[in-house]
Amino acid sequence: MAKFNFNNFKESLSGLTKRAKNIKAKRSDSSRYSKGKRSATSDQSLGWRIAKYGFIGLLTFFVVCVISGGSLFAYYISSVPKLTENKLQSTSSSKIYDANGSLIADLGAEKRESASTDEIPTTLVNAITSIEDKRFFTHRGIDVYRIMGAAVNNLRRSSTQGGSTLDQQLIKLAYFSTNTSDQTLKRKSQEIWLSLQMERQFTKQEILTFYVNKVYMGNGYYGMKTAAKSYFGKDLSDLSVAQAALLAGIPQAPTQYDPYANPDAAKKRRNTVLSEMYEDKNISKEEYEQAKATDVSDGLLPLTKKASYELYLDNYIKQVIEQVSTDANADIYSAGLDVYTNLNPDIQKYIWNVYNTNDYVYYPNDSLQVASTIIDALGKAIGKALDKAIVYGTGTKMPLGIVTRLVQAAQPETYSATARPWADLHESHIITGTGAAGLNLFKEILTNSGVIENDYIEDGLVWLMNKKTHDKIKIQSLDKNTNALIVAGMNNTMPLINGDIIELSFIPDDNIVFGYLPAYLLAQRAGTEIGQSEHVRFIQDQTVFKGIARYDGKPAIAEAFGVLTISSAAPTTTVTFPTDTAN
C-alpha cells in the first residue's frame, strides 16, 4: 500500500484554494446578472440550519421533560410507605366493628394458610408467570417491554391493557387500593419505586411466595394454598395442570372467575392460562389438550364457609355484607374495608338466645317464626323524647324548647353576646284565642300567624298540635265547606294559610305551636347508645333496654315561632318530663 504524501496533499489543497478564488471572482463579476436568485448551496445551508435548530429544540424539550418527570417522580416517592416483610405477608381482609368500636368480625383472617417456597410446585409457578408476568425471572421489578406493549395496545384499541409486573401487583395488594379510580400517577410512581426496592431486598422465590400467599381467591379465601385445600382438598403439590391453571387465573377477578358461581367464565379464564402455558412451552401439547378438555368442576368440593365470628352474629353480618355490596359496590372479602355498624352485641346475643333456646320461651316446634322490633321501639321512644324537648325543653340536660324560649321575659345570663340580638317575645308570640268558630277561627289564626318573622326562610312552615286539636280544625272547616275535609285531612295542611300540620301527642289540647322549623338549631353530641339490664325488673323476669341519645338545640331565630290556642284558655307553656323508669 502506497504511503500517504502530506506534501502532495498540501499542494493539491493550495491549487484548490486558488481555483476557488478564481471561481469566487467570476461569480462576483456575474452577480449583477443573477441578482435576486438563490443558489442550491444556499438552500442546502438554510435547510441544514433549520434541521439543526429543530434538533436542538427537540433535544431541549426532551431534557426538560426528563428533568420535570424526574422531579415529579422524586416528589411522589418522598411520601412512599415503608417496605416491610410483614406488610407483604398480611392480608387485606375487611373488619367489622360494633356500635362501641369493638371488632366483631375479621372476614378472611381465619381463611388463610400460608405456603412455604418449597411447597409451591413448578406447574403452579409456570401457570402464574405465563398469565401474569412472562419475564418475571428476568426483570428487576418493572417490565419496560410490557409497559411499551400495553401503551401501543391502548392507543390502537378501545380496550385497555395493563403493564404491571407480578411485583407491582403484589405491592398494589399490600399497600394500595385496587379500585380503578385510585390508579393515579402518584400511586403508580410509588408502586414502581416499591417494586424496585422489593427486588433489591428479596429474592424472586420470596416475592413469588408472597404473591401466592397474598392474593384473594374468592369466597373469603386468601392464598392459593388455602384455595387448593378448600376447593379441591389438595396440597399445592398435588394439583393437576387444569387445577393449577384455574387457581392461577382467579386473582385477576375473584368474583367473576368463581368456579362455583360462574363456572363458564372460570373455565374460559382457565383455558386462557393453559394457552399461555402451552405457548411458553411450559406444558406439552398433550397436557394442554387434556387439561383443556377437563371439566372446570373436576375435583371441586362442595363450597363450605367457616365463619370467623360468633354464631349469633351470623344474620347481622350477612346483612352487612349485602349492604356493602349494594351501597359501596365492593366485595367485602377483598376490599380491605373497616365497616362500622350500630350493632349492640349484648342485645344481639340476648335476642339470639331467646330465639334459639328454650331458656326464655318454650317453642312447640321448629316451624314457629319470631321477630324482634326492639331497636325500632327504642328509636321511636328516643325520637318522641327529642320532639318533646324541641317544643318544651328546659334547656337543662336537654335542648331549649321553642315555647320555653318564647316565654322568657328577660335575657338569660348565659345568653351569648355573639348570638342574634335578644328579643322579648312573651307577649307578642304567646297568643290566647277567643274561642271563635268557623270562618272566624281561621281569620283569627291567619291574623295571629303574622307575628312570626321568617328572615328569608321560604319553606318549612309547620303547625304542631295533637290529633284532637287537628280534628277540631277539620270540623270547623267542614262547617263552611263540605270539601274542606279533603283539603285539611288528606293533605295535612292548614286551611287558607298553608303549612304542614304535624300531630304530636304530648302537645296539650287546643294548643298550636307554629313557625319555620329550619330556624331551630339542633345538634347531636354523640351516637345513640343502647344499654340493657336483667336486674332492674328481676322479679318480673324481664330485661330492660335503654336508649341514650345526646342532643342540644335552641331556636336560632326565636321570632320565627309562636304559640296560640283555638280556645279562650291561655297556651300551655310547660309540660312534665317523666323521670327514667323501668316501664
MIVEX-76991 format. One record per residue (C-alpha): residue number from 1; x, y, z. Coordinates in Angstrom, 3 decimals. Last residue first. Layout:
BEGIN
PANU     i       east      north         up
PANU   NUM          X          Y          Z
...
***
This chain:
BEGIN
PANU     i       east      north         up
PANU   583    -91.635      0.652     82.432
PANU   582    -88.209      0.567     84.069
PANU   581    -88.320      4.227     84.887
PANU   580    -86.494      7.388     83.879
PANU   579    -88.222     10.518     85.147
PANU   578    -91.150     11.902     83.247
PANU   577    -90.847     15.333     81.577
PANU   576    -93.734     17.493     82.677
PANU   575    -95.020     20.245     80.418
PANU   574    -94.595     23.999     80.490
PANU   573    -96.005     26.876     78.438
PANU   572    -99.632     25.843     77.965
PANU   571   -101.409     28.479     75.928
PANU   570   -104.047     30.645     77.672
PANU   569   -107.644     29.434     77.521
PANU   568   -110.162     31.124     75.202
PANU   567   -109.983     28.286     72.709
PANU   566   -108.117     27.868     69.441
PANU   565   -104.862     28.424     71.296
PANU   564   -101.638     30.064     70.191
PANU   563    -97.876     29.509     70.118
PANU   562    -95.281     31.374     68.054
PANU   561    -92.047     30.817     66.158
PANU   560    -89.786     32.678     63.676
PANU   559    -89.033     35.392     66.245
PANU   558    -86.896     32.862     68.129
PANU   557    -84.365     32.766     65.302
PANU   556    -81.665     30.213     66.327
PANU   555    -84.314     28.437     68.395
PANU   554    -82.339     26.068     70.612
PANU   553    -80.576     22.702     70.471
PANU   552    -78.501     20.066     72.177
PANU   551    -78.689     16.332     71.713
PANU   550    -77.248     13.286     73.452
PANU   549    -79.055      9.996     72.757
PANU   548    -79.418      7.108     75.184
PANU   547    -81.675      4.109     74.586
PANU   546    -82.483      1.826     77.477
PANU   545    -83.429     -1.862     77.419
PANU   544    -84.935     -3.687     80.380
PANU   543    -84.900     -7.476     80.601
PANU   542    -87.845     -9.099     82.333
PANU   541    -88.221    -11.890     84.894
PANU   540    -90.873     -9.843     86.745
PANU   539    -88.855    -10.113     89.962
PANU   538    -85.648     -9.092     88.123
PANU   537    -87.072     -5.880     86.784
PANU   536    -83.929     -3.768     87.060
PANU   535    -81.680     -6.844     87.129
PANU   534    -81.527     -8.098     83.531
PANU   533    -80.170     -4.782     82.292
PANU   532    -79.642     -3.388     78.820
PANU   531    -77.954     -0.433     77.157
PANU   530    -78.386      1.194     73.763
PANU   529    -76.286      4.160     72.680
PANU   528    -77.089      6.738     70.010
PANU   527    -74.065      8.500     68.589
PANU   526    -72.610     11.629     70.076
PANU   525    -73.311     15.346     70.507
PANU   524    -76.254     15.584     68.147
PANU   523    -77.024     19.141     67.081
PANU   522    -80.287     21.039     66.618
PANU   521    -80.795     24.669     65.518
PANU   520    -84.414     25.783     65.060
PANU   519    -84.979     28.346     62.270
PANU   518    -85.428     25.450     59.807
PANU   517    -88.757     24.744     61.641
PANU   516    -90.466     27.929     60.487
PANU   515    -93.317     28.627     62.866
PANU   514    -96.271     27.170     64.754
PANU   513    -97.103     25.691     68.138
PANU   512   -100.848     25.029     68.372
PANU   511   -102.614     24.390     71.659
PANU   510   -106.308     23.383     71.765
PANU   509   -105.478     20.207     73.729
PANU   508   -101.959     19.885     75.156
PANU   507    -98.991     18.918     72.954
PANU   506    -97.726     15.457     74.001
PANU   505    -99.488     13.580     71.177
PANU   504    -97.657     15.301     68.341
PANU   503    -99.571     15.651     65.057
PANU   502    -97.818     17.596     62.327
PANU   501    -99.792     20.008     60.120
PANU   500    -97.708     21.250     57.207
PANU   499    -98.005     24.885     56.095
PANU   498   -100.871     26.507     54.220
PANU   497   -102.705     29.612     55.429
PANU   496   -106.181     29.080     53.935
PANU   495   -106.581     25.615     55.510
PANU   494   -103.523     24.301     57.399
PANU   493   -102.096     21.328     55.561
PANU   492   -102.458     17.626     56.221
PANU   491   -103.208     16.983     52.532
PANU   490   -105.758     14.259     53.134
PANU   489   -107.442     15.825     56.113
PANU   488   -107.441     19.586     55.698
PANU   487   -108.199     19.659     51.986
PANU   486   -110.413     16.581     51.954
PANU   485   -112.320     17.764     54.980
PANU   484   -112.633     21.169     53.360
PANU   483   -114.855     19.781     50.624
PANU   482   -118.026     20.230     52.669
PANU   481   -117.229     23.892     53.072
PANU   480   -118.228     26.206     55.878
PANU   479   -118.990     23.821     58.708
PANU   478   -116.357     21.413     57.382
PANU   477   -113.620     23.922     58.173
PANU   476   -114.612     23.896     61.840
PANU   475   -114.738     20.100     61.824
PANU   474   -111.236     19.802     60.358
PANU   473   -109.890     22.280     62.891
PANU   472   -111.442     20.262     65.709
PANU   471   -109.848     17.070     64.340
PANU   470   -106.382     18.694     64.443
PANU   469   -106.933     19.678     68.068
PANU   468   -107.777     16.062     68.959
PANU   467   -104.801     14.744     66.996
PANU   466   -102.273     16.835     68.879
PANU   465   -100.790     20.031     67.538
PANU   464    -97.711     21.344     65.685
PANU   463    -98.291     23.668     62.710
PANU   462    -95.271     23.817     60.393
PANU   461    -93.710     26.329     57.958
PANU   460    -90.569     24.709     56.498
PANU   459    -90.012     26.709     53.348
PANU   458    -89.247     30.306     52.438
PANU   457    -86.837     31.324     55.195
PANU   456    -85.950     34.913     54.255
PANU   455    -85.978     36.125     57.851
PANU   454    -89.170     34.151     58.633
PANU   453    -90.703     36.559     61.089
PANU   452    -93.674     35.337     63.089
PANU   451    -96.375     37.758     64.221
PANU   450    -98.443     37.287     61.037
PANU   449    -99.723     33.944     62.264
PANU   448   -102.098     35.842     64.566
PANU   447   -104.128     37.198     61.649
PANU   446   -104.401     33.834     59.895
PANU   445   -105.326     32.026     63.094
PANU   444   -108.003     34.622     63.841
PANU   443   -109.425     34.534     60.306
PANU   442   -109.416     30.721     60.549
PANU   441   -111.439     30.876     63.739
PANU   440   -113.787     33.491     62.276
PANU   439   -114.577     31.127     59.400
PANU   438   -115.950     28.556     61.769
PANU   437   -115.571     29.187     65.448
PANU   436   -114.019     31.756     67.737
PANU   435   -112.881     30.715     71.194
PANU   434   -111.082     33.992     71.707
PANU   433   -107.511     32.695     71.384
PANU   432   -104.586     33.388     73.671
PANU   431   -101.323     34.241     71.884
PANU   430    -97.770     33.834     73.159
PANU   429    -95.735     35.493     70.376
PANU   428    -96.292     39.177     71.178
PANU   427    -96.430     38.936     74.970
PANU   426    -93.578     36.552     75.813
PANU   425    -91.476     37.677     72.845
PANU   424    -88.704     39.705     74.493
PANU   423    -85.961     39.933     71.835
PANU   422    -82.225     39.364     72.325
PANU   421    -79.921     40.287     69.467
PANU   420    -78.823     37.172     67.493
PANU   419    -75.898     35.487     69.177
PANU   418    -72.414     36.919     69.653
PANU   417    -73.036     38.043     73.241
PANU   416    -74.259     34.545     74.097
PANU   415    -77.187     34.262     76.505
PANU   414    -75.949     32.647     79.715
PANU   413    -77.255     35.467     81.903
PANU   412    -80.720     34.906     80.465
PANU   411    -82.468     37.861     78.776
PANU   410    -85.734     38.608     80.498
PANU   409    -89.315     37.732     79.553
PANU   408    -88.635     34.071     78.641
PANU   407    -91.976     32.576     77.486
PANU   406    -90.932     32.410     73.824
PANU   405    -87.781     30.440     74.727
PANU   404    -89.711     27.798     76.657
PANU   403    -92.202     27.504     73.800
PANU   402    -89.455     26.690     71.292
PANU   401    -87.658     24.277     73.619
PANU   400    -84.085     24.586     74.864
PANU   399    -82.418     21.224     74.220
PANU   398    -81.792     18.795     77.117
PANU   397    -79.576     18.495     80.182
PANU   396    -81.001     21.865     81.246
PANU   395    -82.509     23.780     78.304
PANU   394    -85.992     23.227     79.688
PANU   393    -87.356     21.502     76.580
PANU   392    -90.960     22.309     75.605
PANU   391    -91.047     22.116     71.780
PANU   390    -87.624     20.703     70.884
PANU   389    -87.616     18.634     74.089
PANU   388    -90.907     16.945     73.158
PANU   387    -89.629     16.098     69.706
PANU   386    -86.472     14.602     71.249
PANU   385    -88.490     12.420     73.656
PANU   384    -90.596     11.183     70.739
PANU   383    -87.494     10.372     68.674
PANU   382    -85.891      8.467     71.554
PANU   381    -89.049      6.387     72.016
PANU   380    -89.263      5.750     68.271
PANU   379    -85.669      4.570     68.211
PANU   378    -86.241      2.349     71.224
PANU   377    -89.197      0.717     69.513
PANU   376    -87.287      0.289     66.256
PANU   375    -84.337     -1.354     68.078
PANU   374    -86.681     -3.662     69.968
PANU   373    -88.548     -4.808     66.897
PANU   372    -87.997     -8.542     67.172
PANU   371    -89.164    -11.457     65.071
PANU   370    -90.363    -14.992     65.597
PANU   369    -91.326    -17.886     63.344
PANU   368    -92.634    -21.181     64.718
PANU   367    -91.727    -24.055     62.437
PANU   366    -89.181    -25.575     64.812
PANU   365    -91.846    -26.844     67.177
PANU   364    -93.693    -26.112     70.448
PANU   363    -91.333    -23.277     71.381
PANU   362    -90.926    -22.727     75.114
PANU   361    -89.681    -19.170     75.601
PANU   360    -86.850    -17.917     77.815
PANU   359    -84.466    -20.835     78.374
PANU   358    -85.915    -22.787     75.454
PANU   357    -83.038    -21.814     73.195
PANU   356    -82.684    -20.397     69.686
PANU   355    -84.918    -17.339     69.647
PANU   354    -84.313    -16.080     73.174
PANU   353    -80.616    -16.907     72.844
PANU   352    -80.441    -14.883     69.629
PANU   351    -82.192    -11.977     71.366
PANU   350    -79.614    -11.982     74.165
PANU   349    -76.703    -12.219     71.750
PANU   348    -77.968     -9.297     69.672
PANU   347    -78.625     -7.247     72.810
PANU   346    -75.112     -7.847     74.065
PANU   345    -73.610     -7.286     70.603
PANU   344    -75.136     -3.802     70.227
PANU   343    -74.846     -3.228     66.484
PANU   342    -74.718      0.333     65.132
PANU   341    -72.147     -0.596     62.490
PANU   340    -68.624      0.428     61.469
PANU   339    -67.034     -1.262     58.455
PANU   338    -63.250     -1.052     58.027
PANU   337    -62.599     -2.231     54.486
PANU   336    -59.844     -4.394     52.976
PANU   335    -61.701     -4.734     49.663
PANU   334    -61.187     -8.484     49.311
PANU   333    -63.836    -10.116     51.476
PANU   332    -66.123     -7.061     51.470
PANU   331    -66.556     -7.238     47.711
PANU   330    -67.384     -3.650     46.794
PANU   329    -70.195     -1.748     45.094
PANU   328    -70.395      0.554     48.141
PANU   327    -74.194      0.585     48.531
PANU   326    -75.108     -2.844     47.171
PANU   325    -72.033     -4.941     48.073
PANU   324    -71.612     -3.181     51.404
PANU   323    -75.325     -3.726     52.106
PANU   322    -75.100     -7.439     51.324
PANU   321    -72.064     -7.933     53.553
PANU   320    -73.755     -6.011     56.386
PANU   319    -76.922     -8.102     56.028
PANU   318    -74.861    -11.299     56.213
PANU   317    -73.102     -9.949     59.308
PANU   316    -76.482     -9.475     61.041
PANU   315    -77.645    -12.991     60.214
PANU   314    -74.407    -14.540     61.502
PANU   313    -73.878    -12.523     64.677
PANU   312    -75.373    -15.168     66.993
PANU   311    -72.940    -17.693     65.524
PANU   310    -69.859    -15.842     66.717
PANU   309    -67.392    -14.654     64.096
PANU   308    -64.777    -16.022     61.726
PANU   307    -67.343    -18.126     59.878
PANU   306    -66.224    -21.244     58.104
PANU   305    -67.544    -21.334     54.572
PANU   304    -68.129    -24.594     52.753
PANU   303    -68.361    -24.976     48.981
PANU   302    -68.841    -28.538     47.833
PANU   301    -65.508    -29.919     46.567
PANU   300    -64.183    -29.360     43.036
PANU   299    -62.335    -32.436     41.743
PANU   298    -63.498    -31.759     38.185
PANU   297    -65.815    -28.752     38.270
PANU   296    -63.915    -26.993     35.464
PANU   295    -64.461    -30.003     33.216
PANU   294    -61.230    -31.324     31.746
PANU   293    -60.888    -30.954     27.939
PANU   292    -58.454    -28.036     28.324
PANU   291    -56.300    -30.102     30.692
PANU   290    -56.062    -32.980     28.209
PANU   289    -55.370    -30.723     25.236
PANU   288    -52.646    -28.812     27.067
PANU   287    -51.032    -31.895     28.559
PANU   286    -50.869    -33.494     25.062
PANU   285    -49.488    -30.308     23.528
PANU   284    -46.773    -30.262     26.160
PANU   283    -46.650    -27.832     29.071
PANU   282    -44.330    -24.947     29.914
PANU   281    -43.619    -24.319     26.228
PANU   280    -44.446    -20.581     26.599
PANU   279    -47.278    -21.017     24.070
PANU   278    -48.503    -24.024     26.041
PANU   277    -48.561    -22.058     29.287
PANU   276    -50.313    -19.158     27.571
PANU   275    -52.996    -21.500     26.215
PANU   274    -53.431    -23.094     29.638
PANU   273    -53.955    -19.676     31.229
PANU   272    -56.576    -18.808     28.613
PANU   271    -58.233    -22.178     29.246
PANU   270    -58.509    -21.317     32.927
PANU   269    -60.138    -17.959     32.118
PANU   268    -62.721    -19.618     29.864
PANU   267    -63.409    -22.255     32.514
PANU   266    -63.906    -19.645     35.242
PANU   265    -66.266    -17.666     32.989
PANU   264    -68.347    -20.789     32.372
PANU   263    -68.269    -21.861     36.035
PANU   262    -69.590    -18.529     37.380
PANU   261    -70.950    -19.058     40.922
PANU   260    -68.960    -22.144     41.900
PANU   259    -65.841    -21.679     39.749
PANU   258    -65.559    -18.019     40.866
PANU   257    -63.924    -16.265     37.906
PANU   256    -66.019    -13.077     38.098
PANU   255    -65.819    -12.908     41.880
PANU   254    -62.070    -13.493     42.058
PANU   253    -61.174    -11.121     39.178
PANU   252    -57.424    -11.158     38.384
PANU   251    -56.786    -13.497     41.328
PANU   250    -58.691    -16.458     39.709
PANU   249    -56.397    -17.306     36.776
PANU   248    -53.598    -19.019     38.691
PANU   247    -56.118    -21.142     40.607
PANU   246    -57.681    -22.459     37.400
PANU   245    -54.280    -23.118     35.808
PANU   244    -53.230    -25.158     38.858
PANU   243    -56.460    -27.153     38.650
PANU   242    -56.007    -27.915     34.942
PANU   241    -52.375    -28.947     35.430
PANU   240    -53.375    -31.218     38.303
PANU   239    -52.812    -30.133     41.888
PANU   238    -50.954    -32.487     44.233
PANU   237    -48.052    -30.124     45.013
PANU   236    -50.420    -27.377     46.088
PANU   235    -51.939    -29.619     48.745
PANU   234    -55.363    -30.997     47.971
PANU   233    -58.983    -30.844     49.238
PANU   232    -60.008    -29.420     45.874
PANU   231    -61.666    -26.060     46.601
PANU   230    -60.821    -25.547     50.280
PANU   229    -57.396    -27.222     50.201
PANU   228    -56.295    -25.574     46.941
PANU   227    -57.847    -22.240     47.980
PANU   226    -55.943    -22.186     51.272
PANU   225    -52.696    -22.976     49.457
PANU   224    -53.510    -20.337     46.848
PANU   223    -53.739    -17.533     49.388
PANU   222    -56.774    -15.825     50.898
PANU   221    -60.227    -17.429     50.985
PANU   220    -63.449    -15.446     51.614
PANU   219    -65.355    -16.956     48.707
PANU   218    -62.763    -15.700     46.218
PANU   217    -59.062    -16.372     45.782
PANU   216    -57.558    -13.200     47.256
PANU   215    -53.846    -12.996     46.598
PANU   214    -51.304    -12.751     49.410
PANU   213    -49.992    -16.289     49.893
PANU   212    -49.073    -16.891     46.246
PANU   211    -47.777    -13.325     45.951
PANU   210    -45.509    -13.548     48.979
PANU   209    -44.161    -16.859     47.641
PANU   208    -43.415    -15.237     44.275
PANU   207    -41.506    -12.471     46.030
PANU   206    -39.534    -14.984     48.105
PANU   205    -38.568    -17.034     45.056
PANU   204    -37.560    -13.921     43.149
PANU   203    -35.257    -12.973     46.006
PANU   202    -35.963    -10.121     48.414
PANU   201    -34.406     -6.784     49.366
PANU   200    -33.278     -5.417     45.997
PANU   199    -36.348     -6.667     44.122
PANU   198    -38.527     -5.120     46.814
PANU   197    -36.888     -1.746     46.265
PANU   196    -37.700     -1.802     42.558
PANU   195    -41.298     -2.794     43.299
PANU   194    -41.544     -0.068     45.949
PANU   193    -40.472      2.536     43.395
PANU   192    -42.897      1.284     40.752
PANU   191    -45.846      1.333     43.179
PANU   190    -44.874      4.783     44.407
PANU   189    -44.934      6.085     40.848
PANU   188    -48.260      4.340     40.164
PANU   187    -49.772      5.866     43.308
PANU   186    -48.677      9.325     42.309
PANU   185    -49.868      8.910     38.724
PANU   184    -53.305      7.867     39.988
PANU   183    -54.905      4.433     39.924
PANU   182    -57.378      5.175     42.730
PANU   181    -60.410      5.357     40.435
PANU   180    -59.641      1.860     39.121
PANU   179    -60.051      0.387     42.576
PANU   178    -57.243     -1.953     43.702
PANU   177    -56.379      0.206     46.688
PANU   176    -52.762      0.406     47.735
PANU   175    -50.170     -1.070     50.077
PANU   174    -50.093     -4.865     50.099
PANU   173    -52.301     -5.706     47.120
PANU   172    -50.715     -2.963     44.996
PANU   171    -47.222     -4.060     46.008
PANU   170    -48.068     -7.634     44.947
PANU   169    -49.440     -6.437     41.614
PANU   168    -46.319     -4.352     41.069
PANU   167    -44.059     -7.362     41.657
PANU   166    -46.143     -9.510     39.311
PANU   165    -45.495     -6.885     36.684
PANU   164    -47.968     -4.186     35.727
PANU   163    -48.360     -3.220     32.076
PANU   162    -52.134     -3.246     31.957
PANU   161    -54.175     -3.467     28.791
PANU   160    -57.033     -1.150     27.975
PANU   159    -59.768     -1.818     25.423
PANU   158    -60.528      0.726     22.691
PANU   157    -57.596     -0.441     20.604
PANU   156    -54.574      1.102     18.860
PANU   155    -53.525      3.524     21.593
PANU   154    -54.155      1.038     24.402
PANU   153    -52.219     -1.643     22.545
PANU   152    -49.228      0.644     21.996
PANU   151    -49.166      1.588     25.691
PANU   150    -49.502     -2.051     26.768
PANU   149    -46.588     -3.022     24.559
PANU   148    -44.458     -0.187     25.928
PANU   147    -45.244     -1.226     29.515
PANU   146    -44.574     -4.882     28.710
PANU   145    -41.209     -4.076     27.150
PANU   144    -40.228     -1.891     30.117
PANU   143    -41.009     -4.659     32.635
PANU   142    -40.763     -3.370     36.191
PANU   141    -39.422     -5.139     39.279
PANU   140    -35.944     -6.160     38.160
PANU   139    -36.764     -8.133     35.014
PANU   138    -35.513    -11.646     34.153
PANU   137    -37.447    -14.019     36.432
PANU   136    -40.788    -12.251     35.946
PANU   135    -40.460    -12.091     32.165
PANU   134    -43.795    -13.839     31.462
PANU   133    -45.717    -11.887     34.113
PANU   132    -49.376    -12.622     34.877
PANU   131    -50.604    -15.439     32.620
PANU   130    -47.381    -17.347     31.974
PANU   129    -45.878    -16.370     35.345
PANU   128    -48.747    -17.820     37.340
PANU   127    -49.110    -21.037     35.330
PANU   126    -45.354    -21.637     35.317
PANU   125    -45.160    -21.226     39.087
PANU   124    -48.173    -23.540     39.520
PANU   123    -46.532    -26.249     37.421
PANU   122    -43.215    -25.756     39.212
PANU   121    -44.789    -26.709     42.526
PANU   120    -45.078    -24.303     45.502
PANU   119    -44.413    -26.187     48.743
PANU   118    -40.667    -25.374     48.670
PANU   117    -41.422    -21.660     48.976
PANU   116    -43.568    -22.079     52.076
PANU   115    -47.340    -21.889     51.860
PANU   114    -49.532    -19.749     54.095
PANU   113    -52.944    -20.871     55.268
PANU   112    -55.691    -18.278     55.139
PANU   111    -59.364    -18.454     55.964
PANU   110    -59.086    -17.374     59.577
PANU   109    -58.433    -13.712     58.838
PANU   108    -60.783    -13.643     55.837
PANU   107    -63.545    -11.554     57.333
PANU   106    -62.460    -10.156     60.658
PANU   105    -65.669     -9.922     62.690
PANU   104    -66.816     -8.305     65.941
PANU   103    -64.092     -5.702     66.481
PANU   102    -65.092     -3.153     69.131
PANU   101    -65.973      0.422     68.106
PANU   100    -68.800      0.662     70.639
PANU    99    -71.509      0.438     67.961
PANU    98    -69.961     -2.773     66.624
PANU    97    -66.985     -3.151     64.296
PANU    96    -66.483     -5.109     61.071
PANU    95    -63.029     -5.765     59.642
PANU    94    -62.221     -6.471     55.999
PANU    93    -59.353     -8.744     54.971
PANU    92    -56.399     -7.271     53.120
PANU    91    -53.960     -9.998     54.123
PANU    90    -50.519     -9.771     55.727
PANU    89    -47.334    -11.172     54.147
PANU    88    -46.154     -8.164     52.182
PANU    87    -46.891     -5.865     55.116
PANU    86    -44.912     -8.091     57.460
PANU    85    -41.963     -8.090     55.070
PANU    84    -41.739     -4.340     55.252
PANU    83    -41.473     -1.576     52.630
PANU    82    -42.047      1.817     54.206
PANU    81    -44.766      3.941     52.627
PANU    80    -43.813      6.404     49.849
PANU    79    -44.046     10.068     50.823
PANU    78    -40.855     11.208     49.061
PANU    77    -41.784      8.833     46.234
PANU    76    -44.158     11.361     44.740
PANU    75    -41.718     14.269     44.903
PANU    74    -38.933     12.235     43.311
PANU    73    -41.280     11.230     40.486
PANU    72    -42.240     14.880     39.950
PANU    71    -38.568     15.896     39.823
PANU    70    -37.751     13.073     37.427
PANU    69    -40.642     13.991     35.191
PANU    68    -39.575     17.623     35.147
PANU    67    -35.934     16.721     34.429
PANU    66    -36.874     14.227     31.731
PANU    65    -39.396     16.614     30.189
PANU    64    -36.853     19.438     30.183
PANU    63    -34.255     17.157     28.551
PANU    62    -36.725     16.090     25.876
PANU    61    -37.722     19.688     25.160
PANU    60    -34.068     20.632     24.855
PANU    59    -33.404     17.747     22.467
PANU    58    -36.420     18.709     20.409
PANU    57    -35.253     22.294     20.226
PANU    56    -31.665     21.284     19.360
PANU    55    -32.988     19.028     16.611
PANU    54    -35.129     21.816     15.242
PANU    53    -32.169     24.172     15.373
PANU    52    -30.036     21.758     13.370
PANU    51    -32.784     20.894     10.893
PANU    50    -33.476     24.562     10.266
PANU    49    -29.746     25.289      9.878
PANU    48    -29.291     22.406      7.440
PANU    47    -32.234     23.551      5.390
PANU    46    -30.714     27.019      5.186
PANU    45    -27.340     25.643      4.080
PANU    44    -28.992     23.459      1.456
PANU    43    -30.858     26.425      0.107
PANU    42    -27.634     28.432     -0.091
PANU    41    -25.876     25.607     -1.969
PANU    40    -28.753     25.407     -4.432
PANU    39    -28.196     29.070     -5.267
PANU    38    -30.634     31.854     -4.580
PANU    37    -31.697     34.334     -7.323
PANU    36    -32.427     38.032     -6.735
PANU    35    -29.393     39.310     -8.656
PANU    34    -28.151     36.812    -11.217
PANU    33    -26.764     39.222    -13.868
PANU    32    -25.179     41.525    -11.278
PANU    31    -23.521     38.507     -9.731
PANU    30    -21.582     37.770    -12.863
PANU    29    -18.484     39.520    -11.832
PANU    28    -18.652     38.246     -8.283
PANU    27    -19.167     34.737     -9.521
PANU    26    -16.063     35.098    -11.612
PANU    25    -14.110     36.334     -8.644
PANU    24    -15.364     33.458     -6.465
PANU    23    -14.432     30.959     -9.134
PANU    22    -10.942     32.436     -9.322
PANU    21    -10.683     32.256     -5.518
PANU    20    -11.845     28.637     -5.520
PANU    19     -9.284     27.756     -8.148
PANU    18     -6.584     29.236     -5.955
PANU    17     -7.819     27.250     -2.930
PANU    16     -7.957     24.021     -4.930
PANU    15     -4.407     24.533     -6.021
PANU    14     -3.282     25.086     -2.464
PANU    13     -5.120     21.874     -1.327
PANU    12     -3.410     19.904     -4.042
PANU    11     -0.096     21.308     -2.990
PANU    10     -0.793     20.481      0.680
PANU     9     -1.871     16.884     -0.191
PANU     8      1.297     16.390     -2.266
PANU     7      3.232     17.482      0.789
PANU     6      1.287     15.075      3.083
PANU     5      2.114     12.008      0.978
PANU     4      0.114      8.956      2.290
PANU     3      2.106      5.818      1.804
PANU     2      1.289      3.443     -1.004
PANU     1      0.000      0.000      0.000
***
